[in-house]
Amino acid sequence: MSKQQNIIQRYRQLFPHETLRETSLRTNIQITRVFRLFNGRAMKVKELEIFENIIQKRIAEKPEMARLNSLMNEAFAILSQHDLNKIYDYIARKSYLRKNEFLVSPLSQQELKQA
């Protein structure tokens, strides 16, 4: 994955429900340009820096995100690919379970008695 794709993916993870207009206002990049960037058009260095700065500010707002980000950067430098894959699988599994946890409604007391 290219640096640009990585930046766009991280931005959209941090602002999942943000519209193109809101992104345009936040970045001061024209809305049509934002649309093109989100659809794979090459970024200018200035645009890349704008997105990186917004991401860094958002991460700095939450200390646990900053700590996790720092730890991930250290892990990438130190750990083997096998170890990184194990961590990735663990996080993906936890994330999947958390997302699907809200899709399954808990059984009521009456349903439990019938089961």
Biopython code that builds the backbone (N, CA, C, O; Angstrom):
import numpy as np
from Bio.PDB.StructureBuilder import StructureBuilder

atoms = [
    (1, "MET", "N", (0.841, -1.168, 0.000)),
    (1, "MET", "CA", (0.000, 0.000, 0.000)),
    (1, "MET", "C", (0.893, 1.240, 0.000)),
    (1, "MET", "O", (1.860, 1.313, 0.758)),
    (2, "SER", "N", (0.569, 2.210, -0.846)),
    (2, "SER", "CA", (1.377, 3.419, -0.947)),
    (2, "SER", "C", (1.137, 4.318, 0.256)),
    (2, "SER", "O", (0.159, 4.157, 0.987)),
    (3, "LYS", "N", (2.035, 5.254, 0.447)),
    (3, "LYS", "CA", (1.892, 6.191, 1.564)),
    (3, "LYS", "C", (0.591, 6.975, 1.446)),
    (3, "LYS", "O", (-0.088, 7.210, 2.446)),
    (4, "GLN", "N", (0.246, 7.377, 0.236)),
    (4, "GLN", "CA", (-0.988, 8.132, 0.023)),
    (4, "GLN", "C", (-2.216, 7.298, 0.407)),
    (4, "GLN", "O", (-3.105, 7.784, 1.105)),
    (5, "GLN", "N", (-2.259, 6.071, -0.038)),
    (5, "GLN", "CA", (-3.393, 5.201, 0.296)),
    (5, "GLN", "C", (-3.473, 4.980, 1.810)),
    (5, "GLN", "O", (-4.561, 4.956, 2.386)),
    (6, "ASN", "N", (-2.316, 4.820, 2.440)),
    (6, "ASN", "CA", (-2.264, 4.631, 3.882)),
    (6, "ASN", "C", (-2.816, 5.857, 4.613)),
    (6, "ASN", "O", (-3.590, 5.721, 5.561)),
    (7, "ILE", "N", (-2.418, 7.050, 4.172)),
    (7, "ILE", "CA", (-2.881, 8.289, 4.793)),
    (7, "ILE", "C", (-4.395, 8.431, 4.631)),
    (7, "ILE", "O", (-5.091, 8.765, 5.590)),
    (8, "ILE", "N", (-4.903, 8.183, 3.433)),
    (8, "ILE", "CA", (-6.346, 8.294, 3.182)),
    (8, "ILE", "C", (-7.105, 7.275, 4.032)),
    (8, "ILE", "O", (-8.137, 7.605, 4.617)),
    (9, "GLN", "N", (-6.609, 6.053, 4.104)),
    (9, "GLN", "CA", (-7.262, 5.017, 4.896)),
    (9, "GLN", "C", (-7.305, 5.409, 6.377)),
    (9, "GLN", "O", (-8.342, 5.270, 7.026)),
    (10, "ARG", "N", (-6.189, 5.896, 6.906)),
    (10, "ARG", "CA", (-6.145, 6.310, 8.307)),
    (10, "ARG", "C", (-7.086, 7.480, 8.564)),
    (10, "ARG", "O", (-7.775, 7.519, 9.583)),
    (11, "TYR", "N", (-7.111, 8.429, 7.639)),
    (11, "TYR", "CA", (-7.999, 9.585, 7.782)),
    (11, "TYR", "C", (-9.455, 9.127, 7.833)),
    (11, "TYR", "O", (-10.223, 9.588, 8.677)),
    (12, "ARG", "N", (-9.829, 8.232, 6.943)),
    (12, "ARG", "CA", (-11.214, 7.774, 6.885)),
    (12, "ARG", "C", (-11.568, 6.907, 8.088)),
    (12, "ARG", "O", (-12.736, 6.831, 8.468)),
    (13, "GLN", "N", (-10.580, 6.256, 8.689)),
    (13, "GLN", "CA", (-10.839, 5.500, 9.917)),
    (13, "GLN", "C", (-11.082, 6.446, 11.094)),
    (13, "GLN", "O", (-11.914, 6.173, 11.959)),
    (14, "LEU", "N", (-10.348, 7.557, 11.118)),
    (14, "LEU", "CA", (-10.503, 8.521, 12.204)),
    (14, "LEU", "C", (-11.766, 9.368, 12.048)),
    (14, "LEU", "O", (-12.333, 9.834, 13.036)),
    (15, "PHE", "N", (-12.199, 9.562, 10.810)),
    (15, "PHE", "CA", (-13.390, 10.355, 10.519)),
    (15, "PHE", "C", (-14.319, 9.552, 9.606)),
    (15, "PHE", "O", (-14.513, 9.920, 8.447)),
    (16, "PRO", "N", (-14.893, 8.459, 10.117)),
    (16, "PRO", "CA", (-15.632, 7.527, 9.251)),
    (16, "PRO", "C", (-16.920, 8.082, 8.648)),
    (16, "PRO", "O", (-17.332, 7.644, 7.574)),
    (17, "HIS", "N", (-17.560, 9.032, 9.316)),
    (17, "HIS", "CA", (-18.850, 9.525, 8.833)),
    (17, "HIS", "C", (-18.755, 10.925, 8.242)),
    (17, "HIS", "O", (-19.775, 11.575, 8.013)),
    (18, "GLU", "N", (-17.544, 11.388, 7.997)),
    (18, "GLU", "CA", (-17.350, 12.728, 7.483)),
    (18, "GLU", "C", (-17.661, 12.772, 5.995)),
    (18, "GLU", "O", (-17.216, 11.910, 5.238)),
    (19, "THR", "N", (-18.418, 13.766, 5.578)),
    (19, "THR", "CA", (-18.764, 13.924, 4.167)),
    (19, "THR", "C", (-17.602, 14.584, 3.421)),
    (19, "THR", "O", (-16.663, 15.093, 4.032)),
    (20, "LEU", "N", (-17.687, 14.563, 2.097)),
    (20, "LEU", "CA", (-16.661, 15.233, 1.286)),
    (20, "LEU", "C", (-16.618, 16.725, 1.613)),
    (20, "LEU", "O", (-15.542, 17.321, 1.676)),
    (21, "ARG", "N", (-17.770, 17.315, 1.816)),
    (21, "ARG", "CA", (-17.837, 18.745, 2.132)),
    (21, "ARG", "C", (-17.135, 19.029, 3.467)),
    (21, "ARG", "O", (-16.385, 19.998, 3.580)),
    (22, "GLU", "N", (-17.376, 18.196, 4.460)),
    (22, "GLU", "CA", (-16.742, 18.388, 5.764)),
    (22, "GLU", "C", (-15.227, 18.199, 5.669)),
    (22, "GLU", "O", (-14.463, 18.933, 6.294)),
    (23, "THR", "N", (-14.805, 17.215, 4.885)),
    (23, "THR", "CA", (-13.365, 17.009, 4.678)),
    (23, "THR", "C", (-12.764, 18.205, 3.974)),
    (23, "THR", "O", (-11.666, 18.651, 4.308)),
    (24, "SER", "N", (-13.486, 18.720, 3.000)),
    (24, "SER", "CA", (-13.025, 19.894, 2.269)),
    (24, "SER", "C", (-12.855, 21.091, 3.202)),
    (24, "SER", "O", (-11.854, 21.804, 3.126)),
    (25, "LEU", "N", (-13.824, 21.307, 4.074)),
    (25, "LEU", "CA", (-13.736, 22.421, 5.024)),
    (25, "LEU", "C", (-12.597, 22.221, 6.023)),
    (25, "LEU", "O", (-11.893, 23.170, 6.367)),
    (26, "ARG", "N", (-12.421, 20.979, 6.487)),
    (26, "ARG", "CA", (-11.367, 20.685, 7.468)),
    (26, "ARG", "C", (-9.976, 20.857, 6.860)),
    (26, "ARG", "O", (-9.058, 21.322, 7.537)),
    (27, "THR", "N", (-9.815, 20.488, 5.593)),
    (27, "THR", "CA", (-8.495, 20.491, 4.961)),
    (27, "THR", "C", (-8.207, 21.736, 4.128)),
    (27, "THR", "O", (-7.062, 21.985, 3.751)),
    (28, "ASN", "N", (-9.247, 22.516, 3.843)),
    (28, "ASN", "CA", (-9.125, 23.658, 2.924)),
    (28, "ASN", "C", (-8.695, 23.223, 1.522)),
    (28, "ASN", "O", (-7.999, 23.952, 0.816)),
    (29, "ILE", "N", (-9.120, 22.028, 1.139)),
    (29, "ILE", "CA", (-8.899, 21.512, -0.217)),
    (29, "ILE", "C", (-10.262, 21.491, -0.891)),
    (29, "ILE", "O", (-11.254, 21.093, -0.280)),
    (30, "GLN", "N", (-10.314, 21.917, -2.149)),
    (30, "GLN", "CA", (-11.595, 21.962, -2.853)),
    (30, "GLN", "C", (-12.278, 20.602, -2.835)),
    (30, "GLN", "O", (-11.626, 19.559, -2.890)),
    (31, "ILE", "N", (-13.610, 20.635, -2.757)),
    (31, "ILE", "CA", (-14.393, 19.411, -2.628)),
    (31, "ILE", "C", (-14.164, 18.460, -3.805)),
    (31, "ILE", "O", (-14.090, 17.247, -3.607)),
    (32, "THR", "N", (-14.052, 18.985, -5.013)),
    (32, "THR", "CA", (-13.824, 18.105, -6.169)),
    (32, "THR", "C", (-12.448, 17.453, -6.084)),
    (32, "THR", "O", (-12.266, 16.308, -6.497)),
    (33, "ARG", "N", (-11.479, 18.196, -5.543)),
    (33, "ARG", "CA", (-10.139, 17.645, -5.374)),
    (33, "ARG", "C", (-10.142, 16.549, -4.314)),
    (33, "ARG", "O", (-9.482, 15.523, -4.485)),
    (34, "VAL", "N", (-10.883, 16.755, -3.213)),
    (34, "VAL", "CA", (-11.008, 15.735, -2.175)),
    (34, "VAL", "C", (-11.606, 14.467, -2.767)),
    (34, "VAL", "O", (-11.131, 13.364, -2.500)),
    (35, "PHE", "N", (-12.648, 14.630, -3.573)),
    (35, "PHE", "CA", (-13.276, 13.480, -4.229)),
    (35, "PHE", "C", (-12.251, 12.714, -5.064)),
    (35, "PHE", "O", (-12.172, 11.488, -4.999)),
    (36, "ARG", "N", (-11.480, 13.445, -5.835)),
    (36, "ARG", "CA", (-10.466, 12.790, -6.682)),
    (36, "ARG", "C", (-9.397, 12.087, -5.844)),
    (36, "ARG", "O", (-8.968, 10.982, -6.176)),
    (37, "LEU", "N", (-8.973, 12.727, -4.763)),
    (37, "LEU", "CA", (-7.961, 12.113, -3.891)),
    (37, "LEU", "C", (-8.491, 10.824, -3.267)),
    (37, "LEU", "O", (-7.780, 9.821, -3.207)),
    (38, "PHE", "N", (-9.744, 10.852, -2.803)),
    (38, "PHE", "CA", (-10.341, 9.663, -2.197)),
    (38, "PHE", "C", (-10.537, 8.549, -3.216)),
    (38, "PHE", "O", (-10.693, 7.386, -2.846)),
    (39, "ASN", "N", (-10.529, 8.899, -4.487)),
    (39, "ASN", "CA", (-10.699, 7.899, -5.535)),
    (39, "ASN", "C", (-9.397, 7.578, -6.251)),
    (39, "ASN", "O", (-9.418, 7.050, -7.363)),
    (40, "GLY", "N", (-8.253, 7.893, -5.622)),
    (40, "GLY", "CA", (-6.971, 7.408, -6.114)),
    (40, "GLY", "C", (-6.108, 8.383, -6.876)),
    (40, "GLY", "O", (-5.013, 8.009, -7.295)),
    (41, "ARG", "N", (-6.542, 9.616, -7.079)),
    (41, "ARG", "CA", (-5.709, 10.586, -7.778)),
    (41, "ARG", "C", (-4.472, 10.885, -6.944)),
    (41, "ARG", "O", (-4.541, 10.893, -5.715)),
    (42, "ALA", "N", (-3.353, 11.128, -7.591)),
    (42, "ALA", "CA", (-2.092, 11.378, -6.888)),
    (42, "ALA", "C", (-2.168, 12.681, -6.093)),
    (42, "ALA", "O", (-2.693, 13.690, -6.565)),
    (43, "MET", "N", (-1.630, 12.631, -4.875)),
    (43, "MET", "CA", (-1.619, 13.796, -3.990)),
    (43, "MET", "C", (-0.390, 14.643, -4.225)),
    (43, "MET", "O", (0.681, 14.149, -4.575)),
    (44, "LYS", "N", (-0.577, 15.930, -4.023)),
    (44, "LYS", "CA", (0.563, 16.837, -3.987)),
    (44, "LYS", "C", (1.159, 16.725, -2.576)),
    (44, "LYS", "O", (0.482, 16.299, -1.641)),
    (45, "VAL", "N", (2.414, 17.108, -2.438)),
    (45, "VAL", "CA", (3.088, 17.013, -1.142)),
    (45, "VAL", "C", (2.344, 17.837, -0.099)),
    (45, "VAL", "O", (2.172, 17.392, 1.036)),
    (46, "LYS", "N", (1.904, 19.031, -0.472)),
    (46, "LYS", "CA", (1.182, 19.900, 0.461)),
    (46, "LYS", "C", (-0.097, 19.219, 0.959)),
    (46, "LYS", "O", (-0.415, 19.301, 2.145)),
    (47, "GLU", "N", (-0.827, 18.554, 0.072)),
    (47, "GLU", "CA", (-2.056, 17.857, 0.455)),
    (47, "GLU", "C", (-1.748, 16.699, 1.402)),
    (47, "GLU", "O", (-2.463, 16.484, 2.382)),
    (48, "LEU", "N", (-0.693, 15.963, 1.108)),
    (48, "LEU", "CA", (-0.272, 14.866, 1.973)),
    (48, "LEU", "C", (0.052, 15.387, 3.378)),
    (48, "LEU", "O", (-0.335, 14.778, 4.376)),
    (49, "GLU", "N", (0.752, 16.497, 3.446)),
    (49, "GLU", "CA", (1.106, 17.094, 4.736)),
    (49, "GLU", "C", (-0.133, 17.546, 5.496)),
    (49, "GLU", "O", (-0.198, 17.401, 6.716)),
    (50, "ILE", "N", (-1.119, 18.094, 4.782)),
    (50, "ILE", "CA", (-2.360, 18.532, 5.431)),
    (50, "ILE", "C", (-3.048, 17.343, 6.093)),
    (50, "ILE", "O", (-3.433, 17.414, 7.260)),
    (51, "PHE", "N", (-3.200, 16.256, 5.348)),
    (51, "PHE", "CA", (-3.855, 15.064, 5.904)),
    (51, "PHE", "C", (-3.052, 14.484, 7.061)),
    (51, "PHE", "O", (-3.630, 14.091, 8.074)),
    (52, "GLU", "N", (-1.722, 14.424, 6.927)),
    (52, "GLU", "CA", (-0.884, 13.905, 8.005)),
    (52, "GLU", "C", (-1.014, 14.750, 9.267)),
    (52, "GLU", "O", (-1.096, 14.207, 10.368)),
    (53, "ASN", "N", (-1.035, 16.067, 9.120)),
    (53, "ASN", "CA", (-1.161, 16.958, 10.283)),
    (53, "ASN", "C", (-2.501, 16.764, 10.987)),
    (53, "ASN", "O", (-2.561, 16.753, 12.217)),
    (54, "ILE", "N", (-3.564, 16.614, 10.220)),
    (54, "ILE", "CA", (-4.884, 16.399, 10.821)),
    (54, "ILE", "C", (-4.907, 15.075, 11.574)),
    (54, "ILE", "O", (-5.445, 14.991, 12.678)),
    (55, "ILE", "N", (-4.328, 14.049, 10.980)),
    (55, "ILE", "CA", (-4.266, 12.740, 11.640)),
    (55, "ILE", "C", (-3.481, 12.834, 12.939)),
    (55, "ILE", "O", (-3.913, 12.313, 13.967)),
    (56, "GLN", "N", (-2.331, 13.495, 12.897)),
    (56, "GLN", "CA", (-1.498, 13.624, 14.096)),
    (56, "GLN", "C", (-2.212, 14.411, 15.190)),
    (56, "GLN", "O", (-2.103, 14.068, 16.367)),
    (57, "LYS", "N", (-2.938, 15.458, 14.817)),
    (57, "LYS", "CA", (-3.694, 16.232, 15.810)),
    (57, "LYS", "C", (-4.778, 15.373, 16.443)),
    (57, "LYS", "O", (-4.996, 15.432, 17.654)),
    (58, "ARG", "N", (-5.455, 14.578, 15.630)),
    (58, "ARG", "CA", (-6.522, 13.715, 16.149)),
    (58, "ARG", "C", (-5.950, 12.666, 17.106)),
    (58, "ARG", "O", (-6.536, 12.379, 18.150)),
    (59, "ILE", "N", (-4.814, 12.105, 16.740)),
    (59, "ILE", "CA", (-4.169, 11.101, 17.597)),
    (59, "ILE", "C", (-3.712, 11.740, 18.914)),
    (59, "ILE", "O", (-3.808, 11.121, 19.974)),
    (60, "ALA", "N", (-3.219, 12.970, 18.842)),
    (60, "ALA", "CA", (-2.740, 13.649, 20.041)),
    (60, "ALA", "C", (-3.879, 13.967, 21.012)),
    (60, "ALA", "O", (-3.642, 14.136, 22.208)),
    (61, "GLU", "N", (-5.118, 14.048, 20.501)),
    (61, "GLU", "CA", (-6.265, 14.319, 21.368)),
    (61, "GLU", "C", (-6.530, 13.167, 22.332)),
    (61, "GLU", "O", (-7.084, 13.367, 23.412)),
    (62, "LYS", "N", (-6.134, 11.977, 21.939)),
    (62, "LYS", "CA", (-6.371, 10.797, 22.776)),
    (62, "LYS", "C", (-5.022, 10.164, 23.121)),
    (62, "LYS", "O", (-4.374, 9.579, 22.253)),
    (63, "PRO", "N", (-4.598, 10.278, 24.374)),
    (63, "PRO", "CA", (-3.284, 9.754, 24.752)),
    (63, "PRO", "C", (-3.107, 8.265, 24.456)),
    (63, "PRO", "O", (-2.016, 7.833, 24.084)),
    (64, "GLU", "N", (-4.190, 7.466, 24.622)),
    (64, "GLU", "CA", (-4.048, 6.038, 24.364)),
    (64, "GLU", "C", (-3.782, 5.765, 22.878)),
    (64, "GLU", "O", (-3.082, 4.810, 22.540)),
    (65, "MET", "N", (-4.336, 6.598, 21.995)),
    (65, "MET", "CA", (-4.049, 6.440, 20.569)),
    (65, "MET", "C", (-2.590, 6.778, 20.272)),
    (65, "MET", "O", (-1.936, 6.099, 19.481)),
    (66, "ALA", "N", (-2.090, 7.824, 20.907)),
    (66, "ALA", "CA", (-0.697, 8.220, 20.708)),
    (66, "ALA", "C", (0.248, 7.127, 21.208)),
    (66, "ALA", "O", (1.245, 6.813, 20.559)),
    (67, "ARG", "N", (-0.078, 6.550, 22.375)),
    (67, "ARG", "CA", (0.762, 5.469, 22.913)),
    (67, "ARG", "C", (0.736, 4.253, 21.999)),
    (67, "ARG", "O", (1.774, 3.650, 21.728)),
    (68, "LEU", "N", (-0.454, 3.893, 21.526)),
    (68, "LEU", "CA", (-0.577, 2.749, 20.634)),
    (68, "LEU", "C", (0.170, 2.999, 19.327)),
    (68, "LEU", "O", (0.851, 2.109, 18.818)),
    (69, "ASN", "N", (0.043, 4.197, 18.792)),
    (69, "ASN", "CA", (0.737, 4.538, 17.553)),
    (69, "ASN", "C", (2.249, 4.454, 17.732)),
    (69, "ASN", "O", (2.953, 3.935, 16.865)),
    (70, "SER", "N", (2.741, 4.959, 18.844)),
    (70, "SER", "CA", (4.168, 4.902, 19.137)),
    (70, "SER", "C", (4.643, 3.449, 19.276)),
    (70, "SER", "O", (5.693, 3.074, 18.754)),
    (71, "LEU", "N", (3.859, 2.648, 19.981)),
    (71, "LEU", "CA", (4.203, 1.244, 20.172)),
    (71, "LEU", "C", (4.188, 0.486, 18.849)),
    (71, "LEU", "O", (5.035, -0.376, 18.614)),
    (72, "MET", "N", (3.228, 0.804, 17.990)),
    (72, "MET", "CA", (3.161, 0.139, 16.681)),
    (72, "MET", "C", (4.398, 0.475, 15.847)),
    (72, "MET", "O", (4.970, -0.405, 15.204)),
    (73, "ASN", "N", (4.810, 1.745, 15.856)),
    (73, "ASN", "CA", (6.000, 2.130, 15.106)),
    (73, "ASN", "C", (7.228, 1.396, 15.619)),
    (73, "ASN", "O", (8.072, 0.972, 14.829)),
    (74, "GLU", "N", (7.335, 1.244, 16.921)),
    (74, "GLU", "CA", (8.455, 0.511, 17.506)),
    (74, "GLU", "C", (8.392, -0.969, 17.119)),
    (74, "GLU", "O", (9.413, -1.578, 16.802)),
    (75, "ALA", "N", (7.176, -1.544, 17.148)),
    (75, "ALA", "CA", (7.004, -2.951, 16.803)),
    (75, "ALA", "C", (7.398, -3.205, 15.353)),
    (75, "ALA", "O", (8.035, -4.214, 15.049)),
    (76, "PHE", "N", (7.021, -2.293, 14.456)),
    (76, "PHE", "CA", (7.379, -2.457, 13.043)),
    (76, "PHE", "C", (8.889, -2.497, 12.861)),
    (76, "PHE", "O", (9.394, -3.205, 11.989)),
    (77, "ALA", "N", (9.603, -1.749, 13.670)),
    (77, "ALA", "CA", (11.052, -1.694, 13.548)),
    (77, "ALA", "C", (11.741, -2.907, 14.167)),
    (77, "ALA", "O", (12.828, -3.284, 13.728)),
    (78, "ILE", "N", (11.130, -3.525, 15.179)),
    (78, "ILE", "CA", (11.814, -4.556, 15.954)),
    (78, "ILE", "C", (11.339, -5.977, 15.643)),
    (78, "ILE", "O", (12.156, -6.887, 15.504)),
    (79, "LEU", "N", (10.039, -6.168, 15.536)),
    (79, "LEU", "CA", (9.480, -7.513, 15.461)),
    (79, "LEU", "C", (9.590, -8.139, 14.075)),
    (79, "LEU", "O", (9.702, -7.449, 13.061)),
    (80, "SER", "N", (9.556, -9.461, 14.067)),
    (80, "SER", "CA", (9.598, -10.190, 12.799)),
    (80, "SER", "C", (8.234, -10.108, 12.116)),
    (80, "SER", "O", (7.240, -9.738, 12.740)),
    (81, "GLN", "N", (8.199, -10.450, 10.858)),
    (81, "GLN", "CA", (6.939, -10.439, 10.113)),
    (81, "GLN", "C", (5.945, -11.432, 10.711)),
    (81, "GLN", "O", (4.741, -11.176, 10.746)),
    (82, "HIS", "N", (6.457, -12.555, 11.175)),
    (82, "HIS", "CA", (5.597, -13.565, 11.807)),
    (82, "HIS", "C", (4.918, -12.993, 13.058)),
    (82, "HIS", "O", (3.716, -13.172, 13.254)),
    (83, "ASP", "N", (5.690, -12.308, 13.897)),
    (83, "ASP", "CA", (5.122, -11.706, 15.105)),
    (83, "ASP", "C", (4.109, -10.617, 14.762)),
    (83, "ASP", "O", (3.061, -10.513, 15.400)),
    (84, "LEU", "N", (4.425, -9.809, 13.755)),
    (84, "LEU", "CA", (3.493, -8.751, 13.339)),
    (84, "LEU", "C", (2.194, -9.343, 12.809)),
    (84, "LEU", "O", (1.119, -8.795, 13.055)),
    (85, "ASN", "N", (2.281, -10.458, 12.082)),
    (85, "ASN", "CA", (1.077, -11.118, 11.572)),
    (85, "ASN", "C", (0.204, -11.635, 12.720)),
    (85, "ASN", "O", (-1.023, -11.563, 12.652)),
    (86, "LYS", "N", (0.842, -12.156, 13.773)),
    (86, "LYS", "CA", (0.086, -12.642, 14.931)),
    (86, "LYS", "C", (-0.659, -11.487, 15.609)),
    (86, "LYS", "O", (-1.818, -11.625, 15.999)),
    (87, "ILE", "N", (0.021, -10.360, 15.740)),
    (87, "ILE", "CA", (-0.610, -9.178, 16.350)),
    (87, "ILE", "C", (-1.755, -8.684, 15.462)),
    (87, "ILE", "O", (-2.829, -8.341, 15.955)),
    (88, "TYR", "N", (-1.515, -8.651, 14.165)),
    (88, "TYR", "CA", (-2.554, -8.222, 13.225)),
    (88, "TYR", "C", (-3.780, -9.133, 13.327)),
    (88, "TYR", "O", (-4.910, -8.649, 13.381)),
    (89, "ASP", "N", (-3.561, -10.425, 13.353)),
    (89, "ASP", "CA", (-4.678, -11.376, 13.461)),
    (89, "ASP", "C", (-5.458, -11.165, 14.757)),
    (89, "ASP", "O", (-6.688, -11.212, 14.761)),
    (90, "TYR", "N", (-4.740, -10.934, 15.856)),
    (90, "TYR", "CA", (-5.393, -10.718, 17.146)),
    (90, "TYR", "C", (-6.268, -9.460, 17.104)),
    (90, "TYR", "O", (-7.424, -9.484, 17.526)),
    (91, "ILE", "N", (-5.711, -8.380, 16.599)),
    (91, "ILE", "CA", (-6.458, -7.119, 16.536)),
    (91, "ILE", "C", (-7.646, -7.246, 15.588)),
    (91, "ILE", "O", (-8.733, -6.757, 15.895)),
    (92, "ALA", "N", (-7.455, -7.891, 14.450)),
    (92, "ALA", "CA", (-8.546, -8.069, 13.491)),
    (92, "ALA", "C", (-9.670, -8.900, 14.105)),
    (92, "ALA", "O", (-10.847, -8.596, 13.913)),
    (93, "ARG", "N", (-9.311, -9.935, 14.833)),
    (93, "ARG", "CA", (-10.305, -10.801, 15.479)),
    (93, "ARG", "C", (-11.082, -10.020, 16.543)),
    (93, "ARG", "O", (-12.310, -10.099, 16.595)),
    (94, "LYS", "N", (-10.379, -9.270, 17.388)),
    (94, "LYS", "CA", (-11.029, -8.477, 18.428)),
    (94, "LYS", "C", (-11.955, -7.426, 17.811)),
    (94, "LYS", "O", (-13.064, -7.198, 18.295)),
    (95, "SER", "N", (-11.494, -6.811, 16.767)),
    (95, "SER", "CA", (-12.284, -5.782, 16.092)),
    (95, "SER", "C", (-13.543, -6.379, 15.470)),
    (95, "SER", "O", (-14.629, -5.809, 15.578)),
    (96, "TYR", "N", (-13.390, -7.514, 14.829)),
    (96, "TYR", "CA", (-14.531, -8.199, 14.210)),
    (96, "TYR", "C", (-15.564, -8.589, 15.267)),
    (96, "TYR", "O", (-16.765, -8.395, 15.075)),
    (97, "LEU", "N", (-15.088, -9.137, 16.380)),
    (97, "LEU", "CA", (-15.996, -9.542, 17.453)),
    (97, "LEU", "C", (-16.719, -8.334, 18.046)),
    (97, "LEU", "O", (-17.910, -8.404, 18.347)),
    (98, "ARG", "N", (-15.998, -7.235, 18.210)),
    (98, "ARG", "CA", (-16.613, -6.033, 18.781)),
    (98, "ARG", "C", (-17.682, -5.469, 17.843)),
    (98, "ARG", "O", (-18.754, -5.064, 18.294)),
    (99, "LYS", "N", (-17.394, -5.443, 16.550)),
    (99, "LYS", "CA", (-18.379, -4.937, 15.590)),
    (99, "LYS", "C", (-19.623, -5.805, 15.577)),
    (99, "LYS", "O", (-20.738, -5.288, 15.519)),
    (100, "ASN", "N", (-19.444, -7.120, 15.631)),
    (100, "ASN", "CA", (-20.575, -8.034, 15.545)),
    (100, "ASN", "C", (-21.285, -8.219, 16.877)),
    (100, "ASN", "O", (-22.393, -8.754, 16.924)),
    (101, "GLU", "N", (-20.661, -7.786, 17.946)),
    (101, "GLU", "CA", (-21.270, -7.890, 19.268)),
    (101, "GLU", "C", (-22.572, -7.095, 19.329)),
    (101, "GLU", "O", (-23.510, -7.486, 20.023)),
    (102, "PHE", "N", (-22.627, -5.995, 18.612)),
    (102, "PHE", "CA", (-23.806, -5.140, 18.640)),
    (102, "PHE", "C", (-24.883, -5.614, 17.679)),
    (102, "PHE", "O", (-26.010, -5.120, 17.733)),
    (103, "LEU", "N", (-24.568, -6.552, 16.807)),
    (103, "LEU", "CA", (-25.556, -7.063, 15.863)),
    (103, "LEU", "C", (-26.397, -8.170, 16.476)),
    (103, "LEU", "O", (-27.520, -8.412, 16.034)),
    (104, "VAL", "N", (-25.868, -8.841, 17.487)),
    (104, "VAL", "CA", (-26.575, -9.937, 18.140)),
    (104, "VAL", "C", (-27.269, -9.383, 19.372)),
    (104, "VAL", "O", (-26.621, -8.849, 20.272)),
    (105, "SER", "N", (-28.577, -9.510, 19.407)),
    (105, "SER", "CA", (-29.308, -8.988, 20.563)),
    (105, "SER", "C", (-29.226, -9.995, 21.703)),
    (105, "SER", "O", (-29.322, -11.201, 21.475)),
    (106, "PRO", "N", (-29.050, -9.513, 22.918)),
    (106, "PRO", "CA", (-28.983, -10.432, 24.055)),
    (106, "PRO", "C", (-30.341, -11.075, 24.301)),
    (106, "PRO", "O", (-31.383, -10.469, 24.049)),
    (107, "LEU", "N", (-30.318, -12.293, 24.789)),
    (107, "LEU", "CA", (-31.565, -13.020, 25.068)),
    (107, "LEU", "C", (-32.235, -12.433, 26.305)),
    (107, "LEU", "O", (-31.578, -12.108, 27.294)),
    (108, "SER", "N", (-33.524, -12.308, 26.229)),
    (108, "SER", "CA", (-34.263, -11.844, 27.404)),
    (108, "SER", "C", (-34.354, -12.983, 28.416)),
    (108, "SER", "O", (-34.060, -14.133, 28.091)),
    (109, "GLN", "N", (-34.757, -12.663, 29.628)),
    (109, "GLN", "CA", (-34.881, -13.674, 30.681)),
    (109, "GLN", "C", (-35.892, -14.761, 30.273)),
    (109, "GLN", "O", (-35.683, -15.940, 30.560)),
    (110, "GLN", "N", (-36.973, -14.366, 29.611)),
    (110, "GLN", "CA", (-37.991, -15.341, 29.197)),
    (110, "GLN", "C", (-37.424, -16.290, 28.138)),
    (110, "GLN", "O", (-37.693, -17.490, 28.180)),
    (111, "GLU", "N", (-36.645, -15.767, 27.194)),
    (111, "GLU", "CA", (-36.038, -16.603, 26.164)),
    (111, "GLU", "C", (-35.050, -17.589, 26.775)),
    (111, "GLU", "O", (-34.930, -18.727, 26.322)),
    (112, "LEU", "N", (-34.334, -17.128, 27.826)),
    (112, "LEU", "CA", (-33.375, -18.003, 28.494)),
    (112, "LEU", "C", (-34.087, -19.173, 29.188)),
    (112, "LEU", "O", (-33.596, -20.301, 29.163)),
    (113, "LYS", "N", (-35.237, -18.902, 29.803)),
    (113, "LYS", "CA", (-35.971, -19.947, 30.486)),
    (113, "LYS", "C", (-36.514, -20.975, 29.499)),
    (113, "LYS", "O", (-36.592, -22.161, 29.821)),
    (114, "GLN", "N", (-36.888, -20.534, 28.306)),
    (114, "GLN", "CA", (-37.426, -21.447, 27.285)),
    (114, "GLN", "C", (-36.328, -22.297, 26.679)),
    (114, "GLN", "O", (-36.594, -23.409, 26.223)),
    (115, "ALA", "N", (-35.110, -21.804, 26.663)),
    (115, "ALA", "CA", (-34.004, -22.526, 26.039)),
    (115, "ALA", "C", (-33.505, -23.621, 26.874)),
    (115, "ALA", "O", (-32.572, -24.322, 26.482)),
]
sb = StructureBuilder()
sb.init_structure("model")
sb.init_model(0)
sb.init_chain("A")
sb.init_seg("    ")
for serial, (resi, resn, name, xyz) in enumerate(atoms, 1):
    if name == "N":
        sb.init_residue(resn, " ", resi, " ")
    sb.init_atom(name, np.array(xyz, "f"), 0.0, 1.0, " ", f" {name:<3s}", serial, name[0])
structure = sb.get_structure()
